[in-house]
Amino acid sequence: MKNMSLKIAVFVFMIFALSFLSGCGYTTRSMISDEYKTIRVEQFINKIDITTDSLAASKYRIYRPMLESSLTKAVIDRYLFDGTLKPVTAENADLILKAELVEFERAPLKYTSDDEVQEYRINLTVNISLRDANTDKLIWEEKGFTGDTTYYTTGPLAKSEDEAVDLAIRDLSRRIVERSVEYWQ
């Protein structure tokens, strides 16, 4: 019996060892070319047209002055945090990131029994492009690139709208940087 237990233990150990040694191919390094080390993040442009809101949709649309500046700063900060591409001036950049803020929406997700909104989702949508600074070649472009968050207006998980907007900005900046440093094909 002891011999059988030893054989089972060795077999289980071998399975774990083979699994560990085979790996899954995951890497924490960037998939972009080594020729790109720096990036210029252009000031985001606010293309939200707040003059065309219909009455029905306007109660769910919100506007926050200087949102494009907050987004630009958050993306630069995220590149600094990530460390793969160093934000620099246009003259020293290998890559140029441009973005337009095209949508800022607050959509209700959950209602209380009194038909009051209890939970909202905030979506920030941009059109972004990344170009090689030396050749002006378009590397990639995406329309409708979105960052979002949800927040409760009541209860223990309640947040202010400003806190939620900051979380959506953080989410969008994280997604932009991840998209910039992943494999581009």
C-alpha positions, -999 to +999 in steps of 0.1 A: +000+000+000+028+024+009+045+016-025+013+025-043+010+058-025+046+066-034+039+059-071+008+081-070+027+109-054+055+107-079+030+106-108+012+137-095+045+155-090+056+147-126+023+160-139+027+193-120+064+195-131+056+190-168+028+215-166+050+241-149+079+236-174+057+237-205+045+272-196+018+291-215+038+316-235+027+346-214+051+375-213+050+408-195+071+426-220+057+448-247+049+434-282+058+466-300+090+470-321+122+480-303+125+510-326+097+528-307+107+541-273+090+575-271+055+589-277+040+623-281+004+625-267-013+654-285-038+674-266-072+656-269-098+675-289-133+678-276-157+671-305-188+666-284-216+688-299-237+697-269-260+720-290-278+691-307-292+673-277-328+663-279-349+669-248-354+632-241-317+623-243-303+654-226-312+642-191-287+614-196-260+634-213-237+653-192-210+678-199-178+684-179-157+714-189-120+706-197-126+669-199-103+667-229-074+681-207-082+656-179-080+628-205-048+640-220-031+642-186-044+608-175-030+592-207+004+608-202+004+597-165-005+562-176+024+560-201+047+571-173+033+544-150+035+517-177+071+526-187+070+510-221+068+543-240+082+575-226+061+606-232+082+634-248+079+665-269+070+662-306+106+668-317+118+638-298+089+614-304+090+581-322+052+579-322+023+604-321-010+597-304-040+618-314-075+616-300-109+632-303-134+630-275-167+623-293-191+611-267-197+615-230-228+597-218-245+587-185-270+559-189-293+546-162-288+509-154-309+503-123-340+519-107-354+520-072-390+510-066-398+548-067-385+550-103-354+569-092-321+560-108-300+539-085-271+530-108-256+547-138-229+538-164-207+565-177-191+560-212-163+581-226-158+575-263-128+587-284-115+583-319-078+576-317-049+572-340-012+563-336+014+574-362+051+569-367+065+604-361+093+600-386+074+586-416+039+599-407+027+563-414-006+554-397+001+525-374-034+520-362-066+539-358-098+532-339-132+549-340-155+546-310-128+535-285-146+535-251-137+536-214-165+533-188-175+528-152-207+523-133-217+539-100-245+538-075-262+570-064-274+555-031-263+529-006-229+518+008-213+517-027-225+552-036-201+576-055-205+611-066-207+617-104-173+634-103-157+603-087-173+581-114-161+604-142-126+602-128-128+564-128-140+564-164-111+586-173-087+562-156-103+532-174-101+549-208-064+560-203-055+524-192-072+510-223-055+535-246-020+527-233-027+489-234-038+493-270-006+513-278+018+487-265+002+455-277+009+439-310-005+460-338-013+436-366 
